[in-house]
Amino acid sequence: MLGRVEPNMYVRDAKNRDEAWLLDAIDRVGLDDVAFRSRDYVIAVDEDSGERAGFGRLLVHRADGKEAIELTGIGVVPEWRGRGVGAHVVERLVDTAAAEGFDAVYVLTDQPGYLEQFGFERVSAEADLPAAIEDRRSVKRDTLDGDVVTLRLATDAFEMPRRLRDAFRDAEPGSDGTEVAEPEESPEDFGIDPETATYKYDTGR
């Protein structure tokens, strides 16, 4: 299954041959590869060079006989940051969740600002959540500093800001491997301390 977004860059499902690259990239940006399965991931690829720029995953959780799906583990390699790659990885994951029959996707994070620009909304503590997400939130509280915010997005409600669509369409890697500043995709948006971390995207996995 291949999902084209714009010329130059596209996002596709990960394949078995991507496993070594994924493991290396996950380690490079400082994410967790617990319960790693390459088939859970999607990868952003430069059409001309074939260079892989970013990735993300969906996790299906089950409780009380029902399923819920979580978006997590978004990563962008340093030379591709600030070019809308993470935004298009998120878009593809939401589309994949919809194709698999889910009406909504959830994210658990202590810094929700980045995802809210795509239409994700905070779920109040009093709201009814799928049991699987409640269980997952309890786990996240033990692994994240600060309060864990639950975000929800109907899978037909994703909104892509034009600036990120254009940045992805015209994306090229940085010639010197340095990060291009893009405030809308800052480390703090995913609960990351930039003083101690080397990665840019993480939904709290």
trRosetta pair geometry for C-beta under 8 A, 3 or more apart (Angstrom, degrees):
i j d omega theta_ij theta_ji phi_ij phi_ji
1 12 7.4 164 100 -158 61 77
1 13 5.2 67 65 -10 92 129
2 10 7.2 29 179 146 93 137
2 12 4.8 -20 -126 -116 71 109
2 13 7.5 -100 -81 16 47 84
3 10 6.8 175 95 -178 54 98
3 11 5.8 -20 78 80 103 81
3 12 6.4 170 32 -96 69 52
3 92 5.6 157 74 -125 145 103
3 95 6.5 124 -130 96 160 150
4 10 4.7 -52 -123 -121 56 127
5 9 6.5 -27 62 102 118 83
5 10 5.4 167 15 -122 84 58
5 11 5.9 52 -30 9 124 92
5 88 5.3 8 -117 -150 170 128
5 91 7.3 98 -114 87 124 139
5 92 7.7 -79 -66 -63 118 103
5 165 8.0 -146 163 -140 107 78
5 168 6.4 -39 118 130 137 136
5 169 7.9 -131 116 -81 95 71
6 9 6.5 24 66 57 86 81
6 10 7.7 -169 46 -81 43 68
6 165 6.7 121 -43 -178 143 80
6 168 6.0 118 38 105 126 96
6 169 3.8 -67 131 -101 149 88
7 47 6.9 -86 -173 29 54 157
7 169 6.3 49 57 -159 70 84
8 46 6.8 -34 169 -151 69 71
8 47 5.5 -153 -161 27 16 113
8 48 6.7 -20 -136 -16 64 103
8 168 8.0 164 84 145 107 57
8 169 6.0 97 40 178 120 43
8 170 6.6 78 46 -107 166 21
8 171 6.2 160 128 47 124 74
9 44 6.2 5 -176 -176 110 99
9 45 7.1 158 -153 81 63 42
9 46 6.0 -39 -99 -106 74 50
9 47 6.4 -129 -75 -16 20 91
9 53 7.2 -36 -134 22 118 149
9 85 7.3 -116 -168 -103 150 80
9 88 7.0 110 125 71 123 168
9 168 5.2 -111 67 174 141 82
9 169 7.0 -130 32 -104 101 22
9 171 5.1 30 -42 43 138 124
10 44 7.4 178 95 -148 29 59
10 45 5.9 -20 66 60 75 89
10 47 6.0 71 0 -70 101 100
11 42 5.4 42 171 156 103 120
11 43 6.9 174 -151 87 66 33
11 44 4.9 -33 -95 -94 83 67
11 45 7.3 149 -101 13 31 76
11 88 5.4 -175 -36 140 131 101
11 89 6.0 174 -123 -95 139 51
11 91 7.4 143 32 73 155 93
11 92 4.0 -122 115 -49 140 152
12 42 6.6 -180 94 -158 26 84
12 43 6.1 -22 64 60 74 81
12 45 6.3 -11 17 6 107 125
13 39 7.4 9 177 -150 110 61
13 41 7.7 118 -165 93 55 54
13 42 5.7 -59 -103 -107 38 75
13 43 7.8 30 137 17 14 82
13 96 7.7 122 -87 -106 95 133
14 18 4.5 -122 -160 73 89 145
14 19 7.8 103 163 -69 120 55
14 22 6.3 31 -142 -65 144 140
14 38 4.8 -130 127 171 128 84
14 39 6.6 -147 77 -100 97 26
14 40 7.8 -3 41 61 128 41
14 41 4.0 35 -12 82 141 98
14 42 6.3 -141 -25 -103 81 19
14 43 5.2 97 -84 -22 79 108
14 55 7.1 42 -70 -137 122 114
15 18 5.2 106 55 -4 63 103
15 38 7.3 -20 100 141 17 127
16 19 6.0 -19 -172 -22 47 113
16 38 6.3 127 -109 79 38 149
18 21 5.3 -66 -163 49 62 111
18 22 5.4 65 141 -30 89 106
18 38 5.8 148 79 -162 92 126
18 41 7.5 -134 111 85 135 128
18 43 5.9 -134 -149 -36 153 154
18 52 7.2 127 -136 -95 108 158
19 22 5.7 -57 -146 35 28 112
19 23 6.4 25 160 -17 65 106
19 38 4.4 -83 -90 -64 83 142
20 23 6.0 -55 -149 36 30 109
20 24 6.4 27 155 -15 63 109
21 24 5.8 -61 -150 41 31 110
21 25 6.0 27 156 -17 69 111
21 52 5.8 85 155 46 145 153
22 25 5.7 -58 -141 40 28 107
22 26 6.0 31 159 -22 66 106
22 36 7.7 153 121 -164 120 118
22 38 5.8 160 26 -116 156 91
22 41 6.0 147 -127 48 142 171
22 43 7.5 -103 -83 -83 99 119
22 55 6.2 132 -124 -126 91 171
23 26 5.8 -50 -143 34 28 112
23 27 6.5 26 156 -14 61 107
23 33 6.2 45 -127 -118 74 158
23 36 7.0 58 -94 -172 90 160
24 27 5.9 -60 -152 40 29 109
24 28 6.1 34 150 -26 66 109
25 28 5.3 -51 -142 34 33 117
25 29 6.4 9 166 0 67 106
25 52 7.3 -91 -62 112 151 120
25 55 6.3 107 105 10 143 132
25 75 6.2 141 143 115 102 138
25 77 5.9 -77 -139 -75 106 104
26 29 6.7 -69 -146 47 23 91
26 31 4.7 -86 -159 67 79 103
26 32 7.6 -69 176 72 115 14
26 33 4.8 97 125 -70 153 104
26 36 7.6 -133 14 -108 173 127
26 55 7.7 -66 -67 74 82 139
26 73 7.6 -19 -120 -164 109 111
26 75 6.4 -170 -104 -11 55 167
27 30 7.6 35 -176 -74 30 30
27 31 8.0 -87 -61 49 22 67
27 33 7.4 -28 -57 -26 76 128
28 77 6.7 14 105 -122 139 88
28 78 8.0 -110 150 -14 114 96
28 198 8.0 -105 160 115 51 122
28 199 8.0 116 112 -90 58 99
29 75 4.5 147 70 -154 155 117
29 76 7.3 122 -108 58 153 37
29 77 6.7 -118 -56 -100 117 48
29 78 7.7 179 -94 -45 91 75
29 198 6.8 -149 -148 105 38 84
29 199 3.6 88 171 -116 78 110
29 200 6.9 -64 -155 20 117 71
29 201 7.5 -2 164 46 142 74
30 197 5.7 -178 99 -161 163 87
30 198 5.1 134 -32 56 131 86
30 199 4.0 -141 45 -18 104 120
30 202 7.7 -63 96 -62 90 138
31 73 5.7 98 -179 -142 143 79
31 75 5.4 -98 -21 -70 142 128
31 199 6.2 149 -44 -146 78 173
31 202 5.8 -178 -104 -106 94 106
31 205 6.4 37 -168 67 100 121
32 73 7.4 -105 60 -102 74 100
32 205 5.1 -151 52 119 110 96
33 36 4.2 1 175 -63 90 127
34 205 7.6 -173 45 160 100 100
35 59 7.7 64 106 -120 138 121
37 40 4.7 87 77 -11 94 106
37 41 8.0 -180 95 -11 58 86
38 41 5.9 -63 -165 28 47 114
40 57 4.4 37 129 -155 102 109
40 58 6.0 -144 -171 57 83 61
40 59 6.7 27 -161 -80 137 60
41 55 5.2 -2 -171 -173 121 110
41 56 6.7 152 -146 80 74 29
41 57 4.7 -47 -89 -86 67 87
41 73 7.6 -81 -103 108 96 130
42 55 6.7 169 84 -149 47 61
42 56 5.9 -10 52 59 89 78
42 57 7.6 171 12 -88 67 40
42 89 6.1 165 89 -148 109 78
42 92 4.8 -159 145 114 166 132
42 93 6.1 -148 18 -69 132 75
42 96 6.7 -160 -53 -33 131 147
43 52 5.3 -35 178 -145 122 113
43 54 7.2 161 -156 86 53 43
43 55 5.0 -16 -103 -97 68 88
44 52 7.0 117 78 -163 54 62
44 53 4.5 -59 99 65 105 99
44 54 4.2 19 31 52 122 88
44 55 7.1 -133 11 -62 77 43
44 76 7.8 -3 41 -114 137 85
44 80 7.6 165 97 156 127 153
44 85 4.8 171 89 -158 169 96
44 88 6.0 97 -104 88 123 113
44 89 5.6 -81 -40 -67 112 94
45 50 6.5 -22 -174 -154 111 41
45 51 7.1 156 -156 80 63 38
45 52 5.5 -34 -100 -102 75 61
45 53 6.8 175 -95 8 20 89
46 49 4.7 12 100 46 126 94
46 50 6.6 -36 74 21 81 11
46 51 4.5 15 29 52 122 87
46 52 7.8 -126 9 -65 79 19
46 53 6.2 97 -37 -38 88 116
46 171 7.3 -124 -102 100 93 105
46 173 7.4 -63 -61 -33 149 100
47 50 7.9 10 -173 -67 15 45
51 173 6.7 -45 109 -40 157 136
52 55 7.5 22 169 -54 114 101
52 77 7.6 93 109 -8 74 135
53 76 6.6 -4 151 -149 79 80
53 77 6.1 -124 -160 33 42 102
53 80 3.8 153 -158 -131 102 170
53 83 7.7 -71 -179 73 144 128
53 85 4.9 -123 127 -127 120 146
53 171 7.3 39 -127 141 169 144
53 173 7.3 -150 -108 -83 105 96
54 74 7.4 11 175 -176 112 76
54 75 6.1 -174 -153 98 74 54
54 76 4.0 -20 -102 -104 116 69
54 77 6.6 -139 -76 3 60 71
54 80 6.1 -134 -41 100 96 138
54 85 4.0 134 -3 148 143 122
54 86 6.0 -126 -169 -74 157 56
54 89 5.2 -103 119 -49 117 137
54 201 7.7 45 -151 32 118 147
55 73 7.5 -39 116 133 92 97
55 74 7.5 179 95 -146 49 42
55 75 5.4 -1 57 58 86 94
55 89 6.6 123 175 -132 8 139
56 71 6.9 7 165 -169 124 89
56 72 7.6 161 -169 87 85 28
56 73 5.8 144 -148 92 54 75
56 74 4.2 -2 -101 -100 110 68
56 75 7.1 170 -75 18 61 62
56 86 7.7 100 -55 -145 125 66
56 89 4.2 123 -1 158 123 119
56 90 6.7 67 1 -72 177 50
56 92 7.7 141 56 69 117 101
56 93 5.3 -72 107 -53 125 135
56 201 7.9 -61 -87 129 102 137
57 71 7.8 154 87 -154 45 49
57 72 6.0 -32 74 74 90 73
57 73 4.4 11 28 62 106 130
57 93 7.5 69 117 -114 8 126
57 205 7.9 55 56 -84 117 153
58 69 5.6 -3 -174 -175 110 109
58 70 7.0 149 -159 75 58 47
58 71 6.1 -32 -103 -98 71 56
58 72 7.7 119 -114 27 25 74
58 93 5.5 162 -59 -158 100 100
58 96 6.2 -146 -19 97 147 124
58 97 6.0 179 -126 -72 146 93
58 105 7.6 -80 -125 -134 108 119
59 69 7.1 156 80 -156 42 60
59 70 4.7 -18 62 60 94 101
59 72 5.9 -8 3 29 116 122
60 67 5.6 -11 -173 -165 103 115
60 68 7.5 156 -155 80 58 33
60 69 5.3 -28 -100 -101 67 79
60 70 7.9 -177 -81 19 21 75
61 67 7.0 145 77 -154 44 61
61 68 5.4 -21 63 64 95 84
61 69 7.5 172 18 -91 74 27
61 70 6.3 43 -12 -11 114 113
61 130 7.9 136 87 113 107 124
61 132 3.6 151 116 173 105 119
61 133 6.8 139 70 -65 141 50
61 135 7.0 -173 173 69 134 112
61 136 5.5 -85 -90 -52 168 126
62 65 7.6 -2 -176 -128 97 9
62 66 7.1 170 -148 85 64 33
62 67 5.2 -29 -95 -96 77 72
62 132 5.7 -27 -98 -96 2 132
63 66 6.6 -26 72 59 58 77
63 68 7.9 -21 27 12 95 105
63 130 7.1 132 56 152 106 87
63 131 3.8 -127 109 106 124 105
63 132 4.0 175 12 -72 104 67
63 134 7.7 -108 77 51 162 92
63 135 5.5 154 -70 -5 152 138
64 131 4.5 82 6 32 122 154
64 132 7.8 -128 28 -42 85 77
66 130 5.9 -132 112 -151 124 109
66 131 6.8 108 55 33 110 100
66 132 6.7 -134 94 -15 82 113
67 102 7.7 -99 112 -94 105 103
67 130 7.9 -18 113 -175 21 151
67 132 6.7 14 -149 -12 30 162
68 102 7.7 99 -149 -137 42 122
68 104 7.9 -24 -147 84 90 94
68 106 6.2 17 161 5 115 131
68 130 3.9 159 -56 78 136 155
68 132 4.3 179 29 71 108 122
68 133 4.9 -68 108 -42 160 97
69 97 5.0 171 104 -131 152 114
69 100 7.3 112 -75 82 155 132
69 102 4.8 -55 14 -99 132 166
69 104 8.0 166 51 96 91 54
69 105 5.5 -53 95 -119 100 74
69 106 7.0 149 86 23 48 82
70 105 7.2 125 -123 -173 19 77
70 106 5.2 -44 -103 77 70 89
70 107 6.8 121 -161 -96 77 39
70 108 6.8 -26 -143 1 125 97
70 133 7.2 149 -74 -109 105 87
70 136 6.3 -154 -62 174 149 167
71 74 7.6 24 158 -47 96 105
71 90 6.7 62 -179 -136 148 77
71 93 5.1 105 -122 131 109 142
71 94 7.2 -18 -76 -66 141 70
71 97 7.6 -74 -64 -44 96 139
71 105 5.2 52 -28 162 107 124
71 106 7.3 180 15 79 77 37
71 107 5.1 -37 63 -81 96 94
71 203 6.2 168 114 -82 76 177
72 107 7.2 156 -73 -130 68 76
72 108 7.8 -10 -87 42 111 83
72 203 4.4 -132 -127 73 56 121
72 204 6.8 -83 -133 62 104 68
72 205 4.3 115 165 -68 120 105
73 202 7.2 -3 -116 -135 32 65
73 203 6.6 -55 -7 33 32 99
73 205 4.6 18 -64 -17 80 156
74 86 5.4 76 166 -147 126 98
74 89 5.8 140 -137 101 98 135
74 90 6.6 -6 -102 -66 141 86
74 190 7.4 -137 59 -104 109 148
74 201 4.0 -74 107 147 94 128
74 202 6.8 -156 56 -87 72 23
74 203 5.7 79 7 -26 98 100
75 199 6.5 -51 -128 -161 95 123
75 200 7.6 115 -146 56 54 79
75 201 5.4 -168 -97 68 31 103
75 202 7.3 32 -79 -76 78 70
76 80 5.5 -125 180 89 97 99
76 81 5.1 122 114 -89 126 74
76 85 4.8 125 -121 85 120 126
76 86 5.1 -77 -43 -57 127 93
76 89 7.8 -151 -72 -6 91 142
76 200 5.7 -43 54 65 100 126
76 201 5.6 79 3 2 90 125
77 80 5.3 61 65 22 81 107
77 81 7.7 -135 90 -39 36 82
78 81 6.0 -39 -154 -7 36 116
78 174 7.7 -67 131 41 76 131
78 177 5.7 44 105 179 117 79
78 178 7.4 -55 158 -143 110 14
78 179 5.8 -83 -163 -70 83 84
78 200 7.8 137 -100 -20 59 121
79 173 4.4 29 140 -169 112 103
79 174 4.5 -137 -154 44 73 90
79 177 4.6 -58 -80 -122 102 55
79 178 7.8 53 -107 30 63 26
80 83 5.7 -86 -179 37 66 128
80 85 5.1 42 144 -28 115 155
80 171 6.9 40 -152 178 90 127
80 173 5.6 -50 -77 -109 74 79
80 174 7.5 -139 -62 0 29 86
81 85 7.4 -89 -103 33 34 120
81 174 7.9 -16 43 -17 73 127
81 179 4.7 -18 71 -139 134 88
81 180 6.0 177 96 41 74 74
81 182 7.0 -154 154 19 80 116
81 185 7.3 -165 -167 107 88 130
81 200 5.5 125 -118 -22 134 171
82 167 7.6 -112 145 -174 56 141
82 179 6.4 120 -17 176 119 72
82 180 3.2 -135 71 87 151 94
82 181 6.1 64 -104 64 138 14
82 182 3.8 165 -126 -23 75 114
82 185 6.9 -169 -91 58 47 127
83 167 5.1 -168 -164 157 46 102
83 168 6.4 112 145 -91 77 49
83 171 4.0 93 168 -123 130 107
83 172 7.7 -161 -122 38 148 36
83 180 6.7 73 -46 55 81 138
83 182 7.8 -139 -27 -45 32 150
84 87 4.9 -52 -163 39 69 119
84 88 6.0 61 143 -19 88 103
84 163 7.7 -167 -81 122 119 62
84 164 3.9 144 -122 -168 107 71
84 165 6.8 -174 -160 -52 153 13
84 166 7.6 155 -41 65 158 44
84 167 3.7 143 -20 84 119 107
84 168 3.6 -102 99 -48 126 87
84 171 6.6 -128 50 -68 96 120
85 88 6.1 -66 -153 40 31 103
85 89 6.4 34 152 -21 67 106
85 168 6.5 142 -75 -111 44 95
85 171 6.8 96 -62 -127 90 161
86 89 5.5 -53 -148 34 34 114
86 90 6.5 37 153 -20 66 102
86 114 8.0 -30 125 171 137 135
86 185 5.5 137 48 -142 140 133
86 200 7.6 -118 -58 112 142 113
86 201 5.1 176 -117 -83 134 151
87 90 5.7 -54 -155 34 32 112
87 91 6.5 34 148 -21 64 104
87 118 7.1 172 -146 -77 88 121
87 160 6.4 109 159 -138 118 91
87 161 7.4 -84 -145 39 153 90
87 164 4.2 5 52 172 169 144
87 168 7.0 -120 68 -49 106 129
87 185 7.4 -98 -43 -82 91 125
88 91 5.2 -42 -144 33 40 117
88 92 6.4 42 156 -19 65 100
88 160 7.8 43 -88 -127 66 131
88 164 7.5 -173 -42 150 81 105
88 168 5.0 104 -36 -124 137 157
89 92 5.9 -54 -150 36 31 109
89 93 6.5 31 152 -19 64 106
90 93 5.8 -57 -150 36 31 111
90 94 6.5 31 154 -18 66 105
90 115 7.2 -172 -142 -119 150 87
90 118 6.2 -115 123 -68 139 171
90 158 7.8 172 129 -143 93 127
91 94 5.9 -57 -152 35 30 110
91 95 6.4 29 152 -17 65 107
91 118 7.6 -145 -75 -143 76 134
91 158 5.8 135 -124 157 73 148
91 160 5.9 6 -85 -78 135 118
92 95 5.5 -55 -148 39 34 113
92 96 6.2 37 153 -23 67 105
93 96 5.5 -51 -146 34 32 113
93 97 6.5 36 153 -21 64 102
93 105 7.1 118 129 -150 96 162
94 97 5.7 -51 -150 33 32 113
94 98 6.6 34 151 -19 63 104
94 105 5.6 -124 -115 10 73 149
94 153 6.5 -48 -121 103 126 131
94 155 5.6 173 180 -139 83 73
94 158 4.7 122 108 -63 161 141
95 98 5.6 -54 -152 35 33 113
95 99 6.4 33 151 -20 66 105
95 155 7.6 135 -96 -175 25 100
95 158 7.7 -75 -52 21 74 153
96 99 5.6 -53 -148 36 33 112
96 100 6.4 26 154 -14 65 108
97 100 5.8 -63 -150 41 30 107
97 102 4.4 -56 171 58 90 128
97 105 4.6 103 75 -75 177 114
97 155 5.3 -142 96 -108 103 130
98 101 7.9 91 177 -35 31 10
98 102 6.6 -90 -85 64 31 73
98 155 3.7 168 -76 150 95 134
98 156 6.7 109 -117 -62 137 68
102 105 6.4 83 121 -70 135 71
102 155 6.0 116 98 -42 81 144
103 154 6.4 -36 161 -142 76 78
103 155 6.1 -150 -175 14 24 106
104 152 5.4 -1 -179 -170 128 98
104 153 6.4 157 -154 80 76 38
104 154 5.4 -49 -95 -101 82 44
104 155 6.2 -142 -91 -27 24 82
105 152 7.5 156 79 -152 42 53
105 153 5.5 -15 57 61 87 92
105 155 6.0 92 -17 -82 96 88
106 123 7.9 -27 -129 -7 102 142
106 129 7.9 78 -111 -155 148 111
106 130 7.9 -130 -32 35 147 114
106 133 5.2 -41 130 -117 177 131
106 136 7.9 122 106 75 136 144
106 150 6.4 -26 -162 -166 109 91
106 151 6.7 144 -160 79 55 58
106 152 5.6 -21 -102 -98 73 70
107 112 7.5 135 99 -123 118 88
107 115 5.8 -151 55 -106 162 176
107 120 6.4 -16 28 -146 125 149
107 150 7.6 150 79 -159 49 45
107 151 4.3 -9 58 58 96 111
107 153 8.0 29 -3 -1 103 104
107 203 5.3 -94 -154 -164 105 127
107 204 7.9 118 176 27 81 114
108 133 7.6 171 -59 -163 116 87
108 136 6.2 -164 -21 127 153 105
108 137 5.6 -162 -123 -100 136 70
108 140 4.6 -139 138 -49 134 171
108 148 5.5 6 -178 -179 95 115
108 149 7.4 165 -153 78 48 44
108 150 5.8 -16 -103 -102 75 66
108 151 7.6 -161 -72 22 29 77
108 203 7.3 92 59 152 53 94
108 204 5.7 -105 100 77 77 144
109 112 5.5 142 79 -79 113 66
109 115 7.4 135 26 6 149 133
109 144 7.6 170 -153 -121 37 162
109 148 7.0 141 75 -152 12 70
109 149 5.8 -29 75 58 66 90
109 151 6.9 -3 27 -2 103 117
109 190 6.1 -85 -145 -145 131 54
109 191 5.5 -162 -172 -17 84 121
109 203 5.4 -85 -74 -165 114 64
109 204 4.8 -167 -104 -24 63 128
110 144 4.9 176 -26 160 124 133
110 145 6.9 -98 24 81 177 53
110 146 4.2 102 -163 88 140 116
110 147 6.1 134 -130 75 92 47
110 148 5.7 -63 -73 -98 78 46
110 149 6.4 125 -117 5 30 88
110 191 4.0 88 54 -104 93 126
110 204 6.9 121 -1 -94 78 129
111 114 7.3 46 125 1 94 97
111 149 7.9 167 -5 26 10 125
111 188 5.4 -160 -147 154 155 60
111 189 5.0 176 133 -173 114 20
111 190 5.6 -57 69 -6 115 5
111 191 4.3 -176 4 -55 104 62
111 192 7.7 -89 28 8 148 60
112 115 5.9 -70 -169 48 68 103
112 116 5.8 73 139 -39 92 105
112 120 7.0 -135 -173 110 104 124
112 122 6.3 92 124 -82 172 97
112 149 4.6 -79 -41 94 126 145
112 151 5.4 153 -138 -62 120 124
112 189 7.7 -52 110 -169 10 72
113 116 5.8 -58 -150 23 32 116
113 117 7.8 36 159 -25 62 93
113 188 7.9 17 38 109 127 89
113 189 4.9 -102 67 -125 93 90
114 117 6.7 -56 -178 15 35 108
114 184 6.7 112 -128 162 75 64
114 185 6.0 76 -133 -115 123 49
114 186 7.3 -156 -74 41 112 63
114 189 3.2 82 -33 164 110 141
114 190 6.4 -23 21 -50 142 78
115 118 5.8 -57 -168 34 55 109
115 120 4.1 -1 139 30 103 149
115 151 5.6 79 101 153 139 171
115 153 7.8 -120 166 -40 110 130
115 189 7.6 148 -11 166 68 110
115 203 7.9 59 -53 -115 135 107
116 119 7.7 167 -170 23 39 6
116 120 5.4 -94 -92 69 42 87
116 121 7.4 83 -126 -90 84 38
116 122 7.8 -13 -95 -36 114 85
116 151 7.4 -124 -73 -127 72 131
117 159 7.8 -119 145 89 55 101
117 161 5.9 -27 160 -35 116 124
117 184 6.3 2 -19 -163 167 117
118 153 7.0 -14 110 -109 99 153
118 158 5.7 -18 171 -153 103 76
118 159 5.6 170 -163 60 45 67
118 160 6.9 12 -124 -85 89 46
118 161 7.8 -93 -84 -16 62 84
119 153 5.6 94 103 -132 92 112
119 157 5.0 -160 152 135 147 94
119 158 5.9 -166 40 -125 132 29
119 159 4.5 114 -40 12 115 100
120 151 4.2 24 169 175 120 124
120 152 6.8 147 -156 67 75 24
120 153 4.5 -64 -97 -57 67 110
121 151 6.6 144 69 -153 27 73
121 152 5.9 -34 65 63 80 77
121 153 7.0 132 12 -83 73 62
122 149 5.8 -58 -126 -174 103 111
122 150 7.0 100 -159 76 60 58
122 151 6.1 -47 -93 -98 46 67
123 127 4.9 -111 -180 59 89 144
123 129 6.4 92 145 -84 150 108
123 150 4.3 -48 51 100 111 108
123 151 6.9 175 -4 -109 89 14
123 152 5.0 69 -54 -10 115 116
124 127 4.7 112 60 -21 79 101
129 133 4.6 -103 164 82 116 119
129 134 5.1 143 86 -55 116 86
129 137 7.5 44 108 -14 164 138
129 150 6.6 -51 -101 174 144 165
130 133 4.7 85 64 7 87 102
130 134 7.1 -153 94 -6 45 86
131 134 5.4 -53 -148 36 37 115
131 135 6.3 39 154 -20 68 103
132 135 5.8 -53 -151 35 31 111
132 136 6.3 30 151 -18 63 108
133 136 5.3 -52 -143 39 36 114
133 137 6.2 43 153 -26 66 102
133 150 6.8 86 162 -140 121 130
134 137 5.7 -51 -148 30 29 113
134 138 6.9 34 152 -21 60 100
135 138 5.8 -52 -159 28 34 113
135 139 7.0 31 147 -16 64 102
136 139 5.6 -53 -156 34 38 112
136 140 6.4 37 149 -19 69 106
137 140 5.5 -53 -146 37 35 113
137 141 6.5 44 153 -28 65 99
137 148 5.8 165 -158 108 84 140
137 150 6.1 -37 -96 -73 129 115
138 141 5.8 -47 -152 24 32 114
138 142 7.2 26 151 -14 59 103
139 142 6.0 -64 -164 34 36 109
139 143 6.6 10 150 -4 70 115
140 143 5.8 -72 -144 47 37 100
140 144 5.5 4 170 4 79 116
140 148 4.7 109 113 -121 117 151
140 204 5.7 39 -144 147 115 131
141 144 6.8 -61 -119 49 22 89
141 148 5.2 -104 -78 -4 70 130
143 204 7.3 123 98 176 111 87
144 148 5.7 112 62 -82 136 95
144 191 5.8 -18 -149 170 119 154
144 204 5.4 -22 -73 -145 132 114
145 191 7.6 164 56 -174 76 107
146 191 7.0 -153 54 -134 128 109
148 204 7.4 110 -129 -164 101 162
153 157 5.9 -148 -175 73 82 105
153 158 6.4 63 163 -79 136 72
154 157 4.1 71 67 0 96 120
155 158 7.3 -9 -164 -25 39 102
160 164 6.0 -121 -176 77 86 112
160 165 5.2 89 136 -60 122 104
161 164 4.8 80 71 9 91 104
161 165 7.2 -160 95 -8 46 87
161 184 7.6 -80 41 -173 158 166
162 165 5.4 -56 -148 36 37 114
162 166 6.2 33 157 -16 70 106
163 166 5.9 -55 -147 39 29 108
163 167 6.2 32 153 -22 64 108
164 167 5.5 -48 -140 35 34 113
164 168 6.3 34 158 -18 64 105
164 184 7.5 -106 -68 95 114 146
165 168 6.1 -60 -152 37 27 108
165 169 6.4 30 152 -24 63 109
166 169 5.5 -52 -146 32 33 116
166 170 6.4 1 165 7 67 110
167 170 6.6 -77 -148 52 25 89
167 171 6.3 56 150 -73 63 87
167 182 7.9 75 -151 -113 167 141
168 171 5.4 -18 -147 -29 33 121
174 177 5.8 167 93 -68 110 10
174 178 5.5 -128 158 52 151 57
174 179 7.4 -115 -27 -89 162 15
174 180 6.2 -174 -75 -37 120 99
179 200 7.3 152 -127 -75 135 135
182 185 4.8 17 100 35 111 103
182 186 7.7 -156 91 -58 60 62
183 186 5.7 -9 -158 -46 46 112
184 189 7.9 38 165 -62 40 156
185 189 6.7 -95 -150 33 30 148
185 200 6.9 38 142 161 97 118
185 201 7.2 -34 -177 -79 100 101
186 189 5.2 117 64 -14 72 99
186 194 7.9 -60 177 -55 90 133
186 200 8.0 -111 -170 -160 24 88
187 190 6.6 -76 -169 45 44 92
187 192 3.9 -90 176 81 96 116
187 193 7.5 -49 134 73 127 7
187 194 4.4 137 54 -72 150 95
187 197 6.4 162 -161 76 139 126
187 199 7.5 126 -120 99 107 54
187 200 5.6 -102 -83 -138 81 50
188 191 7.4 50 -166 -75 42 17
188 192 6.6 -115 -80 57 29 67
188 194 7.0 -56 -48 -23 80 105
190 200 7.9 91 27 144 133 45
190 201 5.6 114 -26 -155 161 45
190 202 4.6 136 141 61 134 58
190 203 5.8 -82 -143 -82 108 36
190 204 6.9 -151 179 -40 81 70
191 202 7.1 -91 63 89 86 97
191 204 5.7 39 47 -82 142 94
192 197 4.7 -84 -176 51 105 161
192 199 6.7 -118 -139 82 153 81
192 200 7.4 -174 61 -151 162 20
192 202 5.7 104 -65 38 118 115
193 196 4.7 23 98 34 116 100
193 197 5.7 125 69 -6 63 103
194 197 6.2 -69 -110 53 30 91
199 202 6.1 75 109 -39 126 113
202 205 6.5 -114 -167 28 88 84
